[in-house]
Amino acid sequence: MRHRFALGKQAFMNDKKLFTGNLSIELKKRIAESVLWSVVQYASKTWTMTQADRMRLEAMEMWIWRWLEKISWVNKISNEEVLQRVNETKAM
């Protein structure tokens, strides 16, 4: 699973220009969901999810949403507020 997360982050960084451009947040979300989550969740039906894996998956999701909204971790904005800004609900 860690390898899939690393591949997802790599895919995100390779397409970083898509996410930093002047696209609407809704379009950025659709791109992230179609490109990044397909990479991360490939063969996820065969995974045995532990609590630690769920936490890693949630952390990756929050990392993506914070990047899309250009929110630094030093801003001390809660995950709930970030999810409200991107109009999403908690995945796990």
Jmol script that loads the backbone (N, CA, C; Angstrom):
load data "model"
ATOM      1  N   MET A   1       0.815  -1.198   0.000  1.00  0.00           N
ATOM      2  CA  MET A   1       0.000   0.000   0.000  1.00  0.00           C
ATOM      3  C   MET A   1       0.857   1.259   0.000  1.00  0.00           C
ATOM      4  N   ARG A   2       1.930   1.247   0.711  1.00  0.00           N
ATOM      5  CA  ARG A   2       2.791   2.433   0.731  1.00  0.00           C
ATOM      6  C   ARG A   2       3.304   2.749  -0.661  1.00  0.00           C
ATOM      7  N   HIS A   3       3.562   1.701  -1.416  1.00  0.00           N
ATOM      8  CA  HIS A   3       4.028   1.898  -2.797  1.00  0.00           C
ATOM      9  C   HIS A   3       2.946   2.590  -3.626  1.00  0.00           C
ATOM     10  N   ARG A   4       1.676   2.216  -3.444  1.00  0.00           N
ATOM     11  CA  ARG A   4       0.577   2.837  -4.185  1.00  0.00           C
ATOM     12  C   ARG A   4       0.447   4.308  -3.799  1.00  0.00           C
ATOM     13  N   PHE A   5       0.608   4.613  -2.505  1.00  0.00           N
ATOM     14  CA  PHE A   5       0.540   6.002  -2.062  1.00  0.00           C
ATOM     15  C   PHE A   5       1.673   6.814  -2.684  1.00  0.00           C
ATOM     16  N   ALA A   6       2.860   6.227  -2.723  1.00  0.00           N
ATOM     17  CA  ALA A   6       4.003   6.913  -3.326  1.00  0.00           C
ATOM     18  C   ALA A   6       3.757   7.155  -4.812  1.00  0.00           C
ATOM     19  N   LEU A   7       3.180   6.178  -5.495  1.00  0.00           N
ATOM     20  CA  LEU A   7       2.868   6.353  -6.910  1.00  0.00           C
ATOM     21  C   LEU A   7       1.815   7.441  -7.109  1.00  0.00           C
ATOM     22  N   GLY A   8       0.853   7.513  -6.215  1.00  0.00           N
ATOM     23  CA  GLY A   8      -0.164   8.560  -6.287  1.00  0.00           C
ATOM     24  C   GLY A   8       0.434   9.942  -6.113  1.00  0.00           C
ATOM     25  N   LYS A   9       1.326  10.088  -5.142  1.00  0.00           N
ATOM     26  CA  LYS A   9       1.986  11.381  -4.946  1.00  0.00           C
ATOM     27  C   LYS A   9       2.866  11.731  -6.139  1.00  0.00           C
ATOM     28  N   GLN A  10       3.521  10.720  -6.704  1.00  0.00           N
ATOM     29  CA  GLN A  10       4.357  10.950  -7.877  1.00  0.00           C
ATOM     30  C   GLN A  10       3.494  11.406  -9.061  1.00  0.00           C
ATOM     31  N   ALA A  11       2.345  10.780  -9.253  1.00  0.00           N
ATOM     32  CA  ALA A  11       1.433  11.179 -10.326  1.00  0.00           C
ATOM     33  C   ALA A  11       0.954  12.613 -10.103  1.00  0.00           C
ATOM     34  N   PHE A  12       0.690  12.951  -8.860  1.00  0.00           N
ATOM     35  CA  PHE A  12       0.263  14.311  -8.537  1.00  0.00           C
ATOM     36  C   PHE A  12       1.358  15.310  -8.865  1.00  0.00           C
ATOM     37  N   MET A  13       2.570  15.013  -8.461  1.00  0.00           N
ATOM     38  CA  MET A  13       3.677  15.938  -8.694  1.00  0.00           C
ATOM     39  C   MET A  13       4.005  16.050 -10.189  1.00  0.00           C
ATOM     40  N   ASN A  14       3.829  14.971 -10.941  1.00  0.00           N
ATOM     41  CA  ASN A  14       4.068  15.017 -12.386  1.00  0.00           C
ATOM     42  C   ASN A  14       3.061  15.917 -13.089  1.00  0.00           C
ATOM     43  N   ASP A  15       1.840  15.963 -12.580  1.00  0.00           N
ATOM     44  CA  ASP A  15       0.779  16.777 -13.170  1.00  0.00           C
ATOM     45  C   ASP A  15       0.508  18.026 -12.350  1.00  0.00           C
ATOM     46  N   LYS A  16       1.497  18.480 -11.617  1.00  0.00           N
ATOM     47  CA  LYS A  16       1.328  19.607 -10.699  1.00  0.00           C
ATOM     48  C   LYS A  16       0.822  20.865 -11.410  1.00  0.00           C
ATOM     49  N   LYS A  17       1.226  21.069 -12.661  1.00  0.00           N
ATOM     50  CA  LYS A  17       0.804  22.273 -13.373  1.00  0.00           C
ATOM     51  C   LYS A  17      -0.707  22.302 -13.578  1.00  0.00           C
ATOM     52  N   LEU A  18      -1.325  21.123 -13.703  1.00  0.00           N
ATOM     53  CA  LEU A  18      -2.785  21.075 -13.826  1.00  0.00           C
ATOM     54  C   LEU A  18      -3.458  21.612 -12.576  1.00  0.00           C
ATOM     55  N   PHE A  19      -2.873  21.325 -11.432  1.00  0.00           N
ATOM     56  CA  PHE A  19      -3.499  21.674 -10.165  1.00  0.00           C
ATOM     57  C   PHE A  19      -3.156  23.073  -9.684  1.00  0.00           C
ATOM     58  N   THR A  20      -2.132  23.692 -10.252  1.00  0.00           N
ATOM     59  CA  THR A  20      -1.754  25.026  -9.810  1.00  0.00           C
ATOM     60  C   THR A  20      -2.227  26.102 -10.778  1.00  0.00           C
ATOM     61  N   GLY A  21      -2.844  25.699 -11.867  1.00  0.00           N
ATOM     62  CA  GLY A  21      -3.326  26.656 -12.856  1.00  0.00           C
ATOM     63  C   GLY A  21      -4.577  27.375 -12.393  1.00  0.00           C
ATOM     64  N   ASN A  22      -5.183  28.094 -13.311  1.00  0.00           N
ATOM     65  CA  ASN A  22      -6.365  28.891 -13.000  1.00  0.00           C
ATOM     66  C   ASN A  22      -7.662  28.131 -13.257  1.00  0.00           C
ATOM     67  N   LEU A  23      -7.647  26.832 -13.070  1.00  0.00           N
ATOM     68  CA  LEU A  23      -8.855  26.039 -13.240  1.00  0.00           C
ATOM     69  C   LEU A  23      -9.744  26.179 -12.013  1.00  0.00           C
ATOM     70  N   SER A  24     -11.012  25.921 -12.197  1.00  0.00           N
ATOM     71  CA  SER A  24     -11.926  25.978 -11.058  1.00  0.00           C
ATOM     72  C   SER A  24     -11.626  24.818 -10.110  1.00  0.00           C
ATOM     73  N   ILE A  25     -12.017  24.988  -8.863  1.00  0.00           N
ATOM     74  CA  ILE A  25     -11.768  23.946  -7.863  1.00  0.00           C
ATOM     75  C   ILE A  25     -12.519  22.673  -8.221  1.00  0.00           C
ATOM     76  N   GLU A  26     -13.702  22.807  -8.815  1.00  0.00           N
ATOM     77  CA  GLU A  26     -14.470  21.621  -9.195  1.00  0.00           C
ATOM     78  C   GLU A  26     -13.742  20.820 -10.271  1.00  0.00           C
ATOM     79  N   LEU A  27     -13.147  21.488 -11.226  1.00  0.00           N
ATOM     80  CA  LEU A  27     -12.404  20.794 -12.273  1.00  0.00           C
ATOM     81  C   LEU A  27     -11.140  20.151 -11.702  1.00  0.00           C
ATOM     82  N   LYS A  28     -10.470  20.850 -10.802  1.00  0.00           N
ATOM     83  CA  LYS A  28      -9.291  20.281 -10.153  1.00  0.00           C
ATOM     84  C   LYS A  28      -9.659  19.033  -9.355  1.00  0.00           C
ATOM     85  N   LYS A  29     -10.809  19.079  -8.680  1.00  0.00           N
ATOM     86  CA  LYS A  29     -11.259  17.914  -7.910  1.00  0.00           C
ATOM     87  C   LYS A  29     -11.542  16.735  -8.824  1.00  0.00           C
ATOM     88  N   ARG A  30     -12.183  16.994  -9.958  1.00  0.00           N
ATOM     89  CA  ARG A  30     -12.492  15.915 -10.895  1.00  0.00           C
ATOM     90  C   ARG A  30     -11.220  15.302 -11.461  1.00  0.00           C
ATOM     91  N   ILE A  31     -10.234  16.129 -11.759  1.00  0.00           N
ATOM     92  CA  ILE A  31      -8.960  15.611 -12.255  1.00  0.00           C
ATOM     93  C   ILE A  31      -8.293  14.775 -11.180  1.00  0.00           C
ATOM     94  N   ALA A  32      -8.274  15.279  -9.950  1.00  0.00           N
ATOM     95  CA  ALA A  32      -7.649  14.538  -8.854  1.00  0.00           C
ATOM     96  C   ALA A  32      -8.338  13.203  -8.632  1.00  0.00           C
ATOM     97  N   GLU A  33      -9.648  13.201  -8.652  1.00  0.00           N
ATOM     98  CA  GLU A  33     -10.386  11.957  -8.419  1.00  0.00           C
ATOM     99  C   GLU A  33     -10.171  10.953  -9.546  1.00  0.00           C
ATOM    100  N   SER A  34     -10.112  11.429 -10.776  1.00  0.00           N
ATOM    101  CA  SER A  34      -9.971  10.488 -11.892  1.00  0.00           C
ATOM    102  C   SER A  34      -8.537  10.019 -12.080  1.00  0.00           C
ATOM    103  N   VAL A  35      -7.583  10.888 -11.901  1.00  0.00           N
ATOM    104  CA  VAL A  35      -6.186  10.520 -12.151  1.00  0.00           C
ATOM    105  C   VAL A  35      -5.516   9.949 -10.908  1.00  0.00           C
ATOM    106  N   LEU A  36      -5.558  10.693  -9.819  1.00  0.00           N
ATOM    107  CA  LEU A  36      -4.793  10.307  -8.636  1.00  0.00           C
ATOM    108  C   LEU A  36      -5.394   9.128  -7.903  1.00  0.00           C
ATOM    109  N   TRP A  37      -6.698   9.172  -7.664  1.00  0.00           N
ATOM    110  CA  TRP A  37      -7.296   8.095  -6.889  1.00  0.00           C
ATOM    111  C   TRP A  37      -7.294   6.779  -7.651  1.00  0.00           C
ATOM    112  N   SER A  38      -7.327   6.836  -8.979  1.00  0.00           N
ATOM    113  CA  SER A  38      -7.241   5.587  -9.732  1.00  0.00           C
ATOM    114  C   SER A  38      -5.864   4.957  -9.560  1.00  0.00           C
ATOM    115  N   VAL A  39      -4.824   5.774  -9.471  1.00  0.00           N
ATOM    116  CA  VAL A  39      -3.466   5.261  -9.242  1.00  0.00           C
ATOM    117  C   VAL A  39      -3.352   4.692  -7.833  1.00  0.00           C
ATOM    118  N   VAL A  40      -3.832   5.447  -6.856  1.00  0.00           N
ATOM    119  CA  VAL A  40      -3.693   5.037  -5.453  1.00  0.00           C
ATOM    120  C   VAL A  40      -4.520   3.789  -5.150  1.00  0.00           C
ATOM    121  N   GLN A  41      -5.730   3.739  -5.666  1.00  0.00           N
ATOM    122  CA  GLN A  41      -6.630   2.660  -5.299  1.00  0.00           C
ATOM    123  C   GLN A  41      -6.589   1.469  -6.247  1.00  0.00           C
ATOM    124  N   TYR A  42      -5.621   1.435  -7.144  1.00  0.00           N
ATOM    125  CA  TYR A  42      -5.503   0.301  -8.054  1.00  0.00           C
ATOM    126  C   TYR A  42      -5.355  -0.989  -7.242  1.00  0.00           C
ATOM    127  N   ALA A  43      -6.170  -1.971  -7.524  1.00  0.00           N
ATOM    128  CA  ALA A  43      -6.174  -3.282  -6.859  1.00  0.00           C
ATOM    129  C   ALA A  43      -6.507  -3.182  -5.371  1.00  0.00           C
ATOM    130  N   SER A  44      -7.198  -2.119  -4.968  1.00  0.00           N
ATOM    131  CA  SER A  44      -7.512  -1.942  -3.552  1.00  0.00           C
ATOM    132  C   SER A  44      -8.514  -2.974  -3.036  1.00  0.00           C
ATOM    133  N   LYS A  45      -9.228  -3.615  -3.923  1.00  0.00           N
ATOM    134  CA  LYS A  45     -10.183  -4.642  -3.487  1.00  0.00           C
ATOM    135  C   LYS A  45      -9.466  -5.815  -2.820  1.00  0.00           C
ATOM    136  N   THR A  46      -8.187  -5.986  -3.131  1.00  0.00           N
ATOM    137  CA  THR A  46      -7.434  -7.108  -2.571  1.00  0.00           C
ATOM    138  C   THR A  46      -6.676  -6.729  -1.307  1.00  0.00           C
ATOM    139  N   TRP A  47      -6.713  -5.469  -0.918  1.00  0.00           N
ATOM    140  CA  TRP A  47      -5.979  -5.022   0.254  1.00  0.00           C
ATOM    141  C   TRP A  47      -6.707  -5.415   1.531  1.00  0.00           C
ATOM    142  N   THR A  48      -5.934  -5.693   2.550  1.00  0.00           N
ATOM    143  CA  THR A  48      -6.465  -5.821   3.893  1.00  0.00           C
ATOM    144  C   THR A  48      -6.136  -4.509   4.597  1.00  0.00           C
ATOM    145  N   MET A  49      -7.174  -3.715   4.840  1.00  0.00           N
ATOM    146  CA  MET A  49      -6.965  -2.380   5.393  1.00  0.00           C
ATOM    147  C   MET A  49      -6.854  -2.443   6.913  1.00  0.00           C
ATOM    148  N   THR A  50      -5.748  -1.973   7.418  1.00  0.00           N
ATOM    149  CA  THR A  50      -5.582  -1.825   8.858  1.00  0.00           C
ATOM    150  C   THR A  50      -5.916  -0.389   9.232  1.00  0.00           C
ATOM    151  N   GLN A  51      -5.994  -0.112  10.503  1.00  0.00           N
ATOM    152  CA  GLN A  51      -6.271   1.249  10.951  1.00  0.00           C
ATOM    153  C   GLN A  51      -5.154   2.191  10.499  1.00  0.00           C
ATOM    154  N   ALA A  52      -3.927   1.746  10.538  1.00  0.00           N
ATOM    155  CA  ALA A  52      -2.808   2.571  10.092  1.00  0.00           C
ATOM    156  C   ALA A  52      -2.924   2.889   8.599  1.00  0.00           C
ATOM    157  N   ASP A  53      -3.364   1.912   7.804  1.00  0.00           N
ATOM    158  CA  ASP A  53      -3.539   2.136   6.368  1.00  0.00           C
ATOM    159  C   ASP A  53      -4.649   3.148   6.101  1.00  0.00           C
ATOM    160  N   ARG A  54      -5.714   3.056   6.875  1.00  0.00           N
ATOM    161  CA  ARG A  54      -6.810   4.022   6.724  1.00  0.00           C
ATOM    162  C   ARG A  54      -6.333   5.430   7.058  1.00  0.00           C
ATOM    163  N   MET A  55      -5.516   5.543   8.079  1.00  0.00           N
ATOM    164  CA  MET A  55      -4.988   6.845   8.466  1.00  0.00           C
ATOM    165  C   MET A  55      -4.076   7.394   7.382  1.00  0.00           C
ATOM    166  N   ARG A  56      -3.260   6.536   6.770  1.00  0.00           N
ATOM    167  CA  ARG A  56      -2.391   6.972   5.674  1.00  0.00           C
ATOM    168  C   ARG A  56      -3.216   7.437   4.476  1.00  0.00           C
ATOM    169  N   LEU A  57      -4.278   6.702   4.166  1.00  0.00           N
ATOM    170  CA  LEU A  57      -5.140   7.064   3.052  1.00  0.00           C
ATOM    171  C   LEU A  57      -5.820   8.404   3.312  1.00  0.00           C
ATOM    172  N   GLU A  58      -6.299   8.603   4.530  1.00  0.00           N
ATOM    173  CA  GLU A  58      -6.917   9.878   4.884  1.00  0.00           C
ATOM    174  C   GLU A  58      -5.895  11.012   4.846  1.00  0.00           C
ATOM    175  N   ALA A  59      -4.682  10.755   5.304  1.00  0.00           N
ATOM    176  CA  ALA A  59      -3.635  11.774   5.277  1.00  0.00           C
ATOM    177  C   ALA A  59      -3.299  12.158   3.837  1.00  0.00           C
ATOM    178  N   MET A  60      -3.261  11.184   2.951  1.00  0.00           N
ATOM    179  CA  MET A  60      -2.982  11.488   1.547  1.00  0.00           C
ATOM    180  C   MET A  60      -4.113  12.312   0.944  1.00  0.00           C
ATOM    181  N   GLU A  61      -5.344  11.942   1.266  1.00  0.00           N
ATOM    182  CA  GLU A  61      -6.482  12.701   0.761  1.00  0.00           C
ATOM    183  C   GLU A  61      -6.407  14.160   1.237  1.00  0.00           C
ATOM    184  N   MET A  62      -6.120  14.357   2.501  1.00  0.00           N
ATOM    185  CA  MET A  62      -6.038  15.710   3.038  1.00  0.00           C
ATOM    186  C   MET A  62      -4.863  16.472   2.424  1.00  0.00           C
ATOM    187  N   TRP A  63      -3.768  15.777   2.154  1.00  0.00           N
ATOM    188  CA  TRP A  63      -2.622  16.401   1.510  1.00  0.00           C
ATOM    189  C   TRP A  63      -3.033  16.944   0.131  1.00  0.00           C
ATOM    190  N   ILE A  64      -3.804  16.150  -0.604  1.00  0.00           N
ATOM    191  CA  ILE A  64      -4.260  16.574  -1.927  1.00  0.00           C
ATOM    192  C   ILE A  64      -5.186  17.778  -1.820  1.00  0.00           C
ATOM    193  N   TRP A  65      -6.172  17.713  -0.909  1.00  0.00           N
ATOM    194  CA  TRP A  65      -7.110  18.829  -0.787  1.00  0.00           C
ATOM    195  C   TRP A  65      -6.397  20.100  -0.331  1.00  0.00           C
ATOM    196  N   ARG A  66      -5.457  19.986   0.587  1.00  0.00           N
ATOM    197  CA  ARG A  66      -4.711  21.168   1.027  1.00  0.00           C
ATOM    198  C   ARG A  66      -3.884  21.753  -0.111  1.00  0.00           C
ATOM    199  N   TRP A  67      -3.293  20.893  -0.935  1.00  0.00           N
ATOM    200  CA  TRP A  67      -2.500  21.376  -2.055  1.00  0.00           C
ATOM    201  C   TRP A  67      -3.392  22.124  -3.047  1.00  0.00           C
ATOM    202  N   LEU A  68      -4.570  21.574  -3.314  1.00  0.00           N
ATOM    203  CA  LEU A  68      -5.478  22.216  -4.264  1.00  0.00           C
ATOM    204  C   LEU A  68      -5.936  23.587  -3.773  1.00  0.00           C
ATOM    205  N   GLU A  69      -6.113  23.735  -2.489  1.00  0.00           N
ATOM    206  CA  GLU A  69      -6.548  24.998  -1.907  1.00  0.00           C
ATOM    207  C   GLU A  69      -5.381  25.898  -1.505  1.00  0.00           C
ATOM    208  N   LYS A  70      -4.156  25.423  -1.733  1.00  0.00           N
ATOM    209  CA  LYS A  70      -2.947  26.177  -1.378  1.00  0.00           C
ATOM    210  C   LYS A  70      -2.926  26.533   0.109  1.00  0.00           C
ATOM    211  N   ILE A  71      -3.212  25.535   0.928  1.00  0.00           N
ATOM    212  CA  ILE A  71      -3.220  25.708   2.376  1.00  0.00           C
ATOM    213  C   ILE A  71      -1.983  25.024   2.946  1.00  0.00           C
ATOM    214  N   SER A  72      -1.141  25.774   3.574  1.00  0.00           N
ATOM    215  CA  SER A  72       0.055  25.224   4.196  1.00  0.00           C
ATOM    216  C   SER A  72      -0.301  24.610   5.547  1.00  0.00           C
ATOM    217  N   TRP A  73       0.478  23.619   5.951  1.00  0.00           N
ATOM    218  CA  TRP A  73       0.220  22.987   7.245  1.00  0.00           C
ATOM    219  C   TRP A  73       0.519  23.943   8.387  1.00  0.00           C
ATOM    220  N   VAL A  74       1.328  24.968   8.146  1.00  0.00           N
ATOM    221  CA  VAL A  74       1.644  25.922   9.210  1.00  0.00           C
ATOM    222  C   VAL A  74       0.497  26.897   9.467  1.00  0.00           C
ATOM    223  N   ASN A  75      -0.509  26.908   8.594  1.00  0.00           N
ATOM    224  CA  ASN A  75      -1.664  27.794   8.786  1.00  0.00           C
ATOM    225  C   ASN A  75      -2.594  27.308   9.885  1.00  0.00           C
ATOM    226  N   LYS A  76      -2.401  26.075  10.338  1.00  0.00           N
ATOM    227  CA  LYS A  76      -3.200  25.492  11.425  1.00  0.00           C
ATOM    228  C   LYS A  76      -4.696  25.531  11.128  1.00  0.00           C
ATOM    229  N   ILE A  77      -5.059  25.088   9.930  1.00  0.00           N
ATOM    230  CA  ILE A  77      -6.461  24.990   9.538  1.00  0.00           C
ATOM    231  C   ILE A  77      -6.870  23.538   9.683  1.00  0.00           C
ATOM    232  N   SER A  78      -7.994  23.307  10.345  1.00  0.00           N
ATOM    233  CA  SER A  78      -8.425  21.941  10.624  1.00  0.00           C
ATOM    234  C   SER A  78      -8.820  21.211   9.342  1.00  0.00           C
ATOM    235  N   ASN A  79      -8.775  19.887   9.413  1.00  0.00           N
ATOM    236  CA  ASN A  79      -9.177  19.074   8.272  1.00  0.00           C
ATOM    237  C   ASN A  79     -10.636  19.312   7.912  1.00  0.00           C
ATOM    238  N   GLU A  80     -11.478  19.509   8.908  1.00  0.00           N
ATOM    239  CA  GLU A  80     -12.893  19.757   8.660  1.00  0.00           C
ATOM    240  C   GLU A  80     -13.095  21.028   7.846  1.00  0.00           C
ATOM    241  N   GLU A  81     -12.332  22.080   8.174  1.00  0.00           N
ATOM    242  CA  GLU A  81     -12.448  23.331   7.437  1.00  0.00           C
ATOM    243  C   GLU A  81     -11.942  23.167   6.008  1.00  0.00           C
ATOM    244  N   VAL A  82     -10.874  22.404   5.830  1.00  0.00           N
ATOM    245  CA  VAL A  82     -10.363  22.146   4.482  1.00  0.00           C
ATOM    246  C   VAL A  82     -11.410  21.409   3.661  1.00  0.00           C
ATOM    247  N   LEU A  83     -12.047  20.403   4.253  1.00  0.00           N
ATOM    248  CA  LEU A  83     -13.090  19.658   3.549  1.00  0.00           C
ATOM    249  C   LEU A  83     -14.271  20.551   3.200  1.00  0.00           C
ATOM    250  N   GLN A  84     -14.607  21.490   4.064  1.00  0.00           N
ATOM    251  CA  GLN A  84     -15.680  22.433   3.751  1.00  0.00           C
ATOM    252  C   GLN A  84     -15.293  23.318   2.585  1.00  0.00           C
ATOM    253  N   ARG A  85     -14.045  23.752   2.550  1.00  0.00           N
ATOM    254  CA  ARG A  85     -13.596  24.633   1.466  1.00  0.00           C
ATOM    255  C   ARG A  85     -13.653  23.943   0.107  1.00  0.00           C
ATOM    256  N   VAL A  86     -13.356  22.645   0.071  1.00  0.00           N
ATOM    257  CA  VAL A  86     -13.390  21.927  -1.199  1.00  0.00           C
ATOM    258  C   VAL A  86     -14.736  21.238  -1.411  1.00  0.00           C
ATOM    259  N   ASN A  87     -15.658  21.446  -0.480  1.00  0.00           N
ATOM    260  CA  ASN A  87     -17.005  20.893  -0.579  1.00  0.00           C
ATOM    261  C   ASN A  87     -16.975  19.365  -0.689  1.00  0.00           C
ATOM    262  N   GLU A  88     -16.267  18.727   0.219  1.00  0.00           N
ATOM    263  CA  GLU A  88     -16.134  17.272   0.267  1.00  0.00           C
ATOM    264  C   GLU A  88     -16.516  16.781   1.648  1.00  0.00           C
ATOM    265  N   THR A  89     -16.741  15.488   1.733  1.00  0.00           N
ATOM    266  CA  THR A  89     -16.972  14.857   3.022  1.00  0.00           C
ATOM    267  C   THR A  89     -15.797  13.928   3.309  1.00  0.00           C
ATOM    268  N   LYS A  90     -15.678  13.541   4.542  1.00  0.00           N
ATOM    269  CA  LYS A  90     -14.591  12.674   4.954  1.00  0.00           C
ATOM    270  C   LYS A  90     -14.710  11.325   4.274  1.00  0.00           C
ATOM    271  N   ALA A  91     -13.616  10.845   3.687  1.00  0.00           N
ATOM    272  CA  ALA A  91     -13.640   9.587   2.929  1.00  0.00           C
ATOM    273  C   ALA A  91     -13.793   8.388   3.851  1.00  0.00           C
ATOM    274  N   MET A  92     -13.125   8.382   4.968  1.00  0.00           N
ATOM    275  CA  MET A  92     -13.139   7.213   5.858  1.00  0.00           C
ATOM    276  C   MET A  92     -14.012   7.478   7.041  1.00  0.00           C
TER     277      MET A  92
END
end "model"
wireframe off; spacefill off
backbone 0.3
color backbone group
